Amino acid sequence: MLYDYRAIDPWGRRLDGRAEAGGLTELEGRLSRQHLELLRARPVRLHFAASGRIPRRRLITLCFNLEHMLRAGVPVLDILADLLDTETDPRLQCVLAGIIDGIGGGMSLSEAMAAQSGAFGDVMLSLIGAGETSGRLPEVLAGLGEALKWEDELLATTRRLLIYPALLAVVVVAAAGFLIGFMVPQLKLFITNMGEELPLQTRLLFALSDLLGAGWPALAALAVAVPLTGGLLFRHSAGFRERVDRRMLRLPLFGPILSKIVLCRFSNTLALLYAAGIPVLEAIETTRRVVGNRALDQALGEVARAIRDGGGIAASFGTARLFPSLVIRMLHVGESTGGLDQALRTVAYFYDRDVRESVGRMQAMLEPLLTLILGVLLGWIMLALFSPLYDVISRVRS
């Protein structure tokens, strides 16, 4: 059980802390070994949200500490108790306390972690279970920590790919909306009162301004309703999500990069699971739950069925059209040489490098492109507004 306690050290200073113990007697003994005298203690009731997942950075630190302390020969329960004493995040404190209770009740480490209400992902649970079975838990934790670091970097790359252009596009739309919605109406009355025939671009600009002025409530409602409806359909409709995921991979410019990101995550995850000794079919099923793309999930389902029916690994992947020739060739080499995990890591390395280079090139291209679009839009608005004024001034001078 987890306790909040107050103790006193040999110099008479009071110390407050939190620790895991089987009872007050055990807690008093642990503090006594640290030359502390227990004054009072009370049990802590923490509740961990079932839908909450421990942040990836915390998992990286957890894997690092477990790996190195296991290599030093420290028992798992002592490691977890020490981590609990030093942990400051209440959610992770609750999870660690639950794991300690589970191991104390006879569970294995992976079973105790699986009982913590979805705090750990399927890949992590499968790997730790395989590491316990094979007796290679420190090595598995080392590989898992590296994989989590790689995934964190890949996620940051994906965010840069999606967020940066979106922000620039919002700036362009906001600037255009401000000019057409606020500046143009103020000048429209003055220009129309000059009694001159308006050029085509000026008439188009005024028509667009009138449309936005009259229909902005409907446009605002549409701007809210479309993303909200799409989000609900994406969350609750498997068919809609599959169509969206498949179309995302076919988008111009962004599609090839997103496809490489998905294949990179798939290759790295499957390599990690297979290297830990998990059978290929079980590794594929676990990978399906974490790839984050319904189209690839369906393709992996086809691959699993083909392997289950007696097909080879490379040949089965070849039946799914989603996997490019590079993946098929490397799988064939890995299957022939017995180094399937290394072949998959090679695929992940190639795609990871390609994704980083592609994102850098796209960012370098999108910034001047959107700036050019903004400049052309502003130029068109200025030309449409000031060309009638220029014509009037020219006739007055002549």
DOSE-905977 format. One record per residue (C-alpha): residue in one letter; residue number from 1; z, x, y. Coordinates in Angstrom, 1 decimal, padded with zeros to 4 digits. Layout:
% residues N
ATOM   residu   num        Z        X        Y
ATOM        a   NUM        Z        X        Y
...
***
This chain:
% residues 398
ATOM   residu   num        Z        X        Y
ATOM        m     1    000.0    000.0    000.0
ATOM        l     2   -000.6    001.1    003.6
ATOM        y     3    002.5    001.6    005.8
ATOM        d     4    003.0    002.1    009.5
ATOM        y     5    006.1    004.4    009.8
ATOM        r     6    008.4    006.1    012.3
ATOM        a     7    010.0    009.4    011.2
ATOM        i     8    012.0    012.2    012.8
ATOM        d     9    011.3    015.9    012.5
ATOM        p    10    013.9    018.7    012.2
ATOM        w    11    013.9    019.1    016.0
ATOM        g    12    014.8    015.5    016.6
ATOM        r    13    011.3    014.4    017.8
ATOM        r    14    010.1    010.9    016.7
ATOM        l    15    006.7    010.7    015.1
ATOM        d    16    004.7    007.5    014.4
ATOM        g    17    002.0    007.4    011.7
ATOM        r    18    000.2    005.5    009.0
ATOM        a    19    000.1    006.5    005.3
ATOM        e    20   -000.7    005.1    001.9
ATOM        a    21    002.1    005.0   -000.7
ATOM        g    22    003.1    003.0   -003.8
ATOM        g    23    006.4    002.0   -002.2
ATOM        l    24    009.0    003.0    000.3
ATOM        t    25    010.5    005.5   -002.1
ATOM        e    26    007.2    007.2   -002.6
ATOM        l    27    006.6    007.2    001.2
ATOM        e    28    010.0    008.7    001.9
ATOM        g    29    009.4    011.4   -000.7
ATOM        r    30    006.0    012.3    000.8
ATOM        l    31    007.5    012.5    004.3
ATOM        s    32    010.4    014.6    003.0
ATOM        r    33    008.0    017.2    001.6
ATOM        q    34    006.6    017.4    005.2
ATOM        h    35    010.1    018.0    006.5
ATOM        l    36    010.2    014.5    008.1
ATOM        e    37    013.0    011.9    007.7
ATOM        l    38    011.9    008.3    007.5
ATOM        l    39    013.4    006.0    010.0
ATOM        r    40    011.6    002.8    009.3
ATOM        a    41    008.3    001.5    007.8
ATOM        r    42    006.4   -001.7    007.4
ATOM        p    43    003.4   -002.7    005.3
ATOM        v    44    000.0   -003.0    007.1
ATOM        r    45   -002.3   -005.9    006.4
ATOM        l    46   -005.8   -004.9    007.3
ATOM        h    47   -008.8   -007.1    006.7
ATOM        f    48   -012.3   -005.6    006.3
ATOM        a    49   -015.2   -007.9    007.2
ATOM        a    50   -017.2   -008.6    004.1
ATOM        s    51   -020.5   -008.1    005.9
ATOM        g    52   -019.4   -004.9    007.6
ATOM        r    53   -020.9   -001.6    006.4
ATOM        i    54   -019.2    001.7    007.2
ATOM        p    55   -021.3    003.6    009.8
ATOM        r    56   -023.6    006.2    008.5
ATOM        r    57   -021.9    009.0    010.4
ATOM        r    58   -018.5    008.1    008.8
ATOM        l    59   -020.1    008.2    005.4
ATOM        i    60   -021.6    011.6    006.0
ATOM        t    61   -018.1    012.9    006.9
ATOM        l    62   -016.6    011.2    003.9
ATOM        c    63   -019.1    012.8    001.5
ATOM        f    64   -018.6    016.2    003.1
ATOM        n    65   -014.8    016.0    002.7
ATOM        l    66   -014.9    014.7   -000.8
ATOM        e    67   -017.4    017.3   -001.9
ATOM        h    68   -015.6    020.3   -000.6
ATOM        m    69   -012.1    019.2   -001.7
ATOM        l    70   -013.3    018.3   -005.2
ATOM        r    71   -014.9    021.8   -005.5
ATOM        a    72   -011.5    023.2   -004.5
ATOM        g    73   -009.9    021.3   -007.4
ATOM        v    74   -008.0    018.7   -005.4
ATOM        p    75   -007.5    015.4   -007.3
ATOM        v    76   -009.4    012.4   -006.0
ATOM        l    77   -006.3    010.4   -005.2
ATOM        d    78   -004.8    013.3   -003.2
ATOM        i    79   -008.1    013.7   -001.3
ATOM        l    80   -008.2    010.0   -000.4
ATOM        a    81   -004.5    009.9    000.6
ATOM        d    82   -005.1    012.9    002.9
ATOM        l    83   -008.2    011.3    004.4
ATOM        l    84   -006.2    008.1    004.9
ATOM        d    85   -003.5    009.9    006.8
ATOM        t    86   -006.0    011.5    009.2
ATOM        e    87   -008.4    008.5    009.6
ATOM        t    88   -008.3    006.6    012.9
ATOM        d    89   -010.9    003.9    012.2
ATOM        p    90   -009.0    000.7    011.1
ATOM        r    91   -011.9   -000.5    009.0
ATOM        l    92   -012.2    002.8    007.1
ATOM        q    93   -008.4    003.0    006.7
ATOM        c    94   -008.5   -000.4    005.0
ATOM        v    95   -011.4    000.7    002.7
ATOM        l    96   -009.7    003.9    001.7
ATOM        a    97   -006.4    002.1    001.0
ATOM        g    98   -008.3   -000.4   -001.2
ATOM        i    99   -010.0    002.5   -003.1
ATOM        i   100   -006.7    004.2   -003.7
ATOM        d   101   -005.2    000.9   -005.0
ATOM        g   102   -008.3    000.4   -007.2
ATOM        i   103   -008.1    003.9   -008.7
ATOM        g   104   -004.3    003.5   -009.2
ATOM        g   105   -005.1    000.3   -011.1
ATOM        g   106   -007.4    002.1   -013.5
ATOM        m   107   -010.8    001.9   -011.9
ATOM        s   108   -013.2    004.7   -011.5
ATOM        l   109   -014.1    006.0   -008.0
ATOM        s   110   -017.4    004.1   -008.0
ATOM        e   111   -015.8    000.9   -009.3
ATOM        a   112   -013.1    001.0   -006.6
ATOM        m   113   -015.7    001.6   -003.9
ATOM        a   114   -017.9   -001.2   -005.2
ATOM        a   115   -014.9   -003.6   -004.9
ATOM        q   116   -014.7   -002.9   -001.1
ATOM        s   117   -016.7   -006.0    000.1
ATOM        g   118   -020.1   -004.3    000.7
ATOM        a   119   -018.7   -001.3    002.5
ATOM        f   120   -021.0    001.0    000.6
ATOM        g   121   -024.7    000.7   -000.2
ATOM        d   122   -026.2    000.4   -003.6
ATOM        v   123   -027.7    003.9   -003.5
ATOM        m   124   -024.3    005.5   -002.8
ATOM        l   125   -022.5    003.5   -005.5
ATOM        s   126   -025.2    004.3   -008.1
ATOM        l   127   -025.2    008.0   -007.3
ATOM        i   128   -021.4    008.3   -007.4
ATOM        g   129   -021.3    006.4   -010.7
ATOM        a   130   -023.9    008.8   -012.1
ATOM        g   131   -022.0    011.8   -010.8
ATOM        e   132   -018.8    010.6   -012.5
ATOM        t   133   -020.6    010.0   -015.8
ATOM        s   134   -022.4    013.4   -015.7
ATOM        g   135   -019.4    015.4   -014.4
ATOM        r   136   -021.5    016.6   -011.4
ATOM        l   137   -019.8    014.5   -008.7
ATOM        p   138   -019.5    017.4   -006.1
ATOM        e   139   -023.2    018.2   -006.5
ATOM        v   140   -024.1    014.5   -006.2
ATOM        l   141   -022.0    014.1   -003.1
ATOM        a   142   -023.6    017.2   -001.5
ATOM        g   143   -027.1    015.7   -002.1
ATOM        l   144   -025.9    012.3   -000.8
ATOM        g   145   -024.6    013.8    002.4
ATOM        e   146   -027.9    015.6    003.0
ATOM        a   147   -029.8    012.4    002.3
ATOM        l   148   -027.6    010.4    004.8
ATOM        k   149   -028.2    013.1    007.4
ATOM        w   150   -031.9    012.9    006.8
ATOM        e   151   -031.9    009.1    007.0
ATOM        d   152   -029.9    009.2    010.2
ATOM        e   153   -032.6    011.5    011.8
ATOM        l   154   -035.4    009.3    010.4
ATOM        l   155   -033.8    006.2    011.9
ATOM        a   156   -033.6    007.9    015.3
ATOM        t   157   -037.3    008.8    015.0
ATOM        t   158   -038.1    005.1    014.2
ATOM        r   159   -036.1    003.9    017.2
ATOM        r   160   -038.0    006.3    019.5
ATOM        l   161   -041.3    005.0    018.1
ATOM        l   162   -040.4    001.4    018.7
ATOM        i   163   -038.0    001.4    021.7
ATOM        y   164   -039.8    003.8    024.1
ATOM        p   165   -043.1    002.0    024.3
ATOM        a   166   -041.3   -001.4    024.4
ATOM        l   167   -039.3   -000.3    027.5
ATOM        l   168   -042.5    001.0    029.2
ATOM        a   169   -044.2   -002.3    028.4
ATOM        v   170   -041.3   -004.3    029.9
ATOM        v   171   -041.5   -002.2    033.1
ATOM        v   172   -045.3   -002.9    033.4
ATOM        v   173   -044.8   -006.7    032.7
ATOM        a   174   -041.8   -006.9    035.1
ATOM        a   175   -043.7   -005.1    037.9
ATOM        a   176   -046.8   -007.3    037.4
ATOM        g   177   -044.7   -010.5    037.3
ATOM        f   178   -042.9   -009.6    040.5
ATOM        l   179   -046.1   -008.9    042.4
ATOM        i   180   -047.9   -012.0    041.1
ATOM        g   181   -045.0   -014.3    041.2
ATOM        f   182   -043.4   -013.3    044.6
ATOM        m   183   -045.6   -011.2    046.7
ATOM        v   184   -048.9   -013.0    046.2
ATOM        p   185   -047.6   -016.5    047.1
ATOM        q   186   -046.3   -015.2    050.4
ATOM        l   187   -049.7   -013.8    051.4
ATOM        k   188   -051.8   -016.6    049.9
ATOM        l   189   -051.2   -019.0    052.8
ATOM        f   190   -052.1   -016.4    055.4
ATOM        i   191   -055.3   -015.4    053.6
ATOM        t   192   -056.5   -019.0    052.9
ATOM        n   193   -055.9   -020.0    056.6
ATOM        m   194   -058.4   -017.4    057.7
ATOM        g   195   -061.1   -019.9    056.7
ATOM        e   196   -063.2   -017.2    055.0
ATOM        e   197   -064.8   -017.5    051.6
ATOM        l   198   -062.6   -015.7    049.1
ATOM        p   199   -064.0   -013.1    046.7
ATOM        l   200   -063.9   -013.8    042.9
ATOM        q   201   -061.0   -011.4    042.2
ATOM        t   202   -058.9   -013.0    045.0
ATOM        r   203   -059.5   -016.5    043.6
ATOM        l   204   -058.6   -015.3    040.1
ATOM        l   205   -055.4   -013.7    041.4
ATOM        f   206   -054.4   -016.9    043.3
ATOM        a   207   -055.1   -019.0    040.2
ATOM        l   208   -052.9   -016.7    038.1
ATOM        s   209   -050.2   -016.9    040.7
ATOM        d   210   -050.3   -020.7    040.8
ATOM        l   211   -050.2   -020.8    037.0
ATOM        l   212   -047.1   -018.7    036.9
ATOM        g   213   -045.5   -020.6    039.7
ATOM        a   214   -046.0   -024.0    038.1
ATOM        g   215   -045.4   -023.0    034.5
ATOM        w   216   -042.7   -020.4    034.6
ATOM        p   217   -040.1   -022.7    033.0
ATOM        a   218   -042.4   -023.3    030.0
ATOM        l   219   -043.3   -019.6    029.8
ATOM        a   220   -039.6   -018.7    029.9
ATOM        a   221   -038.7   -021.2    027.2
ATOM        l   222   -041.7   -019.9    025.1
ATOM        a   223   -040.5   -016.3    025.6
ATOM        v   224   -037.1   -017.3    024.2
ATOM        a   225   -038.3   -019.7    021.5
ATOM        v   226   -040.9   -017.6    019.9
ATOM        p   227   -038.7   -014.5    019.1
ATOM        l   228   -035.8   -016.8    018.1
ATOM        t   229   -038.0   -018.8    015.7
ATOM        g   230   -039.6   -015.7    014.3
ATOM        g   231   -036.2   -014.1    013.7
ATOM        l   232   -034.9   -017.1    011.9
ATOM        l   233   -038.1   -017.3    009.7
ATOM        f   234   -037.9   -013.5    009.0
ATOM        r   235   -034.2   -013.9    007.9
ATOM        h   236   -034.5   -017.0    005.8
ATOM        s   237   -038.1   -017.0    004.5
ATOM        a   238   -039.0   -014.4    002.0
ATOM        g   239   -042.7   -015.2    002.2
ATOM        f   240   -042.8   -015.0    006.0
ATOM        r   241   -041.0   -011.7    005.9
ATOM        e   242   -043.4   -010.3    003.3
ATOM        r   243   -046.4   -011.3    005.5
ATOM        v   244   -044.8   -009.8    008.6
ATOM        d   245   -043.9   -006.5    006.8
ATOM        r   246   -047.4   -006.2    005.3
ATOM        r   247   -049.0   -006.9    008.7
ATOM        m   248   -046.7   -004.4    010.4
ATOM        l   249   -048.1   -001.7    008.1
ATOM        r   250   -051.7   -002.6    009.2
ATOM        l   251   -051.1   -002.5    013.0
ATOM        p   252   -053.3   -000.1    014.9
ATOM        l   253   -051.5    003.0    016.1
ATOM        f   254   -048.1    001.9    014.9
ATOM        g   255   -049.0    000.8    011.3
ATOM        p   256   -049.8    004.2    009.8
ATOM        i   257   -046.6    005.7    011.2
ATOM        l   258   -044.5    002.8    009.9
ATOM        s   259   -046.2    003.1    006.6
ATOM        k   260   -045.3    006.8    006.4
ATOM        i   261   -041.7    006.1    007.4
ATOM        v   262   -041.4    003.5    004.6
ATOM        l   263   -042.9    005.8    002.0
ATOM        c   264   -040.8    008.7    003.2
ATOM        r   265   -037.6    006.7    002.7
ATOM        f   266   -038.8    005.5   -000.7
ATOM        s   267   -039.7    009.0   -001.9
ATOM        n   268   -036.4    010.5   -000.8
ATOM        t   269   -034.2    007.7   -002.2
ATOM        l   270   -036.0    007.7   -005.6
ATOM        a   271   -035.8    011.5   -005.8
ATOM        l   272   -032.1    011.4   -005.1
ATOM        l   273   -031.4    008.8   -007.8
ATOM        y   274   -033.6    010.3   -010.4
ATOM        a   275   -032.1    013.8   -009.8
ATOM        a   276   -028.6    012.4   -010.4
ATOM        g   277   -029.7    011.3   -013.9
ATOM        i   278   -030.3    007.6   -013.3
ATOM        p   279   -033.1    006.3   -015.5
ATOM        v   280   -036.4    005.7   -013.7
ATOM        l   281   -036.4    002.0   -014.0
ATOM        e   282   -032.9    001.6   -012.8
ATOM        a   283   -033.7    004.0   -009.9
ATOM        i   284   -036.7    002.0   -008.9
ATOM        e   285   -034.7   -001.2   -008.9
ATOM        t   286   -032.0    000.4   -006.7
ATOM        t   287   -034.7    001.8   -004.4
ATOM        r   288   -036.2   -001.7   -004.0
ATOM        r   289   -033.0   -002.9   -002.4
ATOM        v   290   -032.9   -000.2    000.3
ATOM        v   291   -036.5    000.5    001.3
ATOM        g   292   -036.3   -002.2    004.1
ATOM        n   293   -039.9   -003.5    003.7
ATOM        r   294   -040.7   -006.6    001.6
ATOM        a   295   -044.3   -005.4    000.9
ATOM        l   296   -043.1   -002.2   -000.6
ATOM        d   297   -040.4   -004.1   -002.5
ATOM        q   298   -043.0   -006.3   -004.1
ATOM        a   299   -045.1   -003.2   -004.9
ATOM        l   300   -042.2   -001.5   -006.6
ATOM        g   301   -041.6   -004.7   -008.6
ATOM        e   302   -045.1   -004.4   -009.9
ATOM        v   303   -044.6   -000.7   -010.7
ATOM        a   304   -041.3   -001.5   -012.6
ATOM        r   305   -043.1   -004.2   -014.7
ATOM        a   306   -045.9   -001.8   -015.6
ATOM        i   307   -043.5    000.9   -016.7
ATOM        r   308   -041.5   -001.6   -018.7
ATOM        d   309   -044.7   -002.6   -020.4
ATOM        g   310   -045.2    001.0   -021.6
ATOM        g   311   -047.3    002.5   -018.8
ATOM        g   312   -046.8    006.0   -017.4
ATOM        i   313   -045.0    006.5   -014.1
ATOM        a   314   -048.0    007.8   -012.1
ATOM        a   315   -050.4    005.3   -013.7
ATOM        s   316   -048.0    002.4   -012.9
ATOM        f   317   -047.8    003.5   -009.3
ATOM        g   318   -051.5    003.7   -009.2
ATOM        t   319   -051.8   -000.1   -010.0
ATOM        a   320   -050.0   -000.9   -006.8
ATOM        r   321   -052.4   -000.6   -003.9
ATOM        l   322   -049.7    000.2   -001.4
ATOM        f   323   -049.2    003.8   -002.5
ATOM        p   324   -051.7    006.4   -001.2
ATOM        s   325   -053.4    009.0   -003.3
ATOM        l   326   -051.0    011.8   -002.2
ATOM        v   327   -048.1    009.9   -003.8
ATOM        i   328   -050.0    009.2   -007.0
ATOM        r   329   -051.1    012.9   -007.3
ATOM        m   330   -047.6    014.2   -006.8
ATOM        l   331   -046.1    011.7   -009.2
ATOM        h   332   -048.7    012.8   -011.8
ATOM        v   333   -047.8    016.5   -011.3
ATOM        g   334   -044.1    015.7   -011.5
ATOM        e   335   -044.5    013.6   -014.6
ATOM        s   336   -046.5    016.3   -016.3
ATOM        t   337   -044.2    019.2   -015.4
ATOM        g   338   -040.9    017.3   -015.8
ATOM        g   339   -040.1    017.8   -012.1
ATOM        l   340   -040.4    014.2   -010.8
ATOM        d   341   -037.6    014.5   -008.4
ATOM        q   342   -039.0    017.7   -006.8
ATOM        a   343   -042.4    016.1   -006.6
ATOM        l   344   -040.9    013.1   -004.7
ATOM        r   345   -039.0    015.4   -002.4
ATOM        t   346   -042.3    017.1   -001.6
ATOM        v   347   -043.9    013.8   -000.7
ATOM        a   348   -040.9    012.9    001.5
ATOM        y   349   -041.2    016.3    003.2
ATOM        f   350   -044.9    015.9    004.0
ATOM        y   351   -044.4    012.4    005.3
ATOM        d   352   -041.3    013.3    007.3
ATOM        r   353   -043.1    016.1    009.1
ATOM        d   354   -046.2    013.9    009.7
ATOM        v   355   -044.0    011.1    011.1
ATOM        r   356   -042.3    013.4    013.6
ATOM        e   357   -045.6    014.9    014.7
ATOM        s   358   -047.2    011.5    015.0
ATOM        v   359   -044.3    010.0    017.0
ATOM        g   360   -044.5    013.0    019.4
ATOM        r   361   -048.2    012.5    019.9
ATOM        m   362   -047.9    008.8    020.4
ATOM        q   363   -045.2    009.2    023.0
ATOM        a   364   -047.3    011.8    024.8
ATOM        m   365   -050.2    009.3    024.8
ATOM        l   366   -048.4    006.1    025.5
ATOM        e   367   -046.7    007.2    028.7
ATOM        p   368   -049.9    008.0    030.7
ATOM        l   369   -051.7    005.1    029.1
ATOM        l   370   -049.1    002.6    030.3
ATOM        t   371   -048.9    004.3    033.6
ATOM        l   372   -052.7    003.9    033.9
ATOM        i   373   -052.5    000.2    033.0
ATOM        l   374   -049.8   -000.3    035.7
ATOM        g   375   -052.0    001.6    038.2
ATOM        v   376   -055.1   -000.5    037.4
ATOM        l   377   -053.1   -003.7    037.6
ATOM        l   378   -051.6   -002.7    041.0
ATOM        g   379   -055.0   -001.6    042.2
ATOM        w   380   -056.6   -004.9    041.2
ATOM        i   381   -053.8   -006.9    043.0
ATOM        m   382   -054.2   -004.8    046.2
ATOM        l   383   -058.0   -005.1    046.1
ATOM        a   384   -057.8   -008.9    045.6
ATOM        l   385   -055.3   -009.3    048.5
ATOM        f   386   -056.7   -006.9    051.1
ATOM        s   387   -060.5   -007.3    050.6
ATOM        p   388   -060.6   -010.6    052.5
ATOM        l   389   -058.6   -009.0    055.3
ATOM        y   390   -060.9   -006.0    055.4
ATOM        d   391   -063.9   -008.3    055.6
ATOM        v   392   -062.4   -010.2    058.6
ATOM        i   393   -061.5   -007.0    060.4
ATOM        s   394   -065.0   -005.6    059.8
ATOM        r   395   -066.7   -008.6    061.3
ATOM        v   396   -064.3   -008.5    064.3
ATOM        r   397   -065.2   -004.9    065.0
ATOM        s   398   -068.9   -005.5    064.7
***
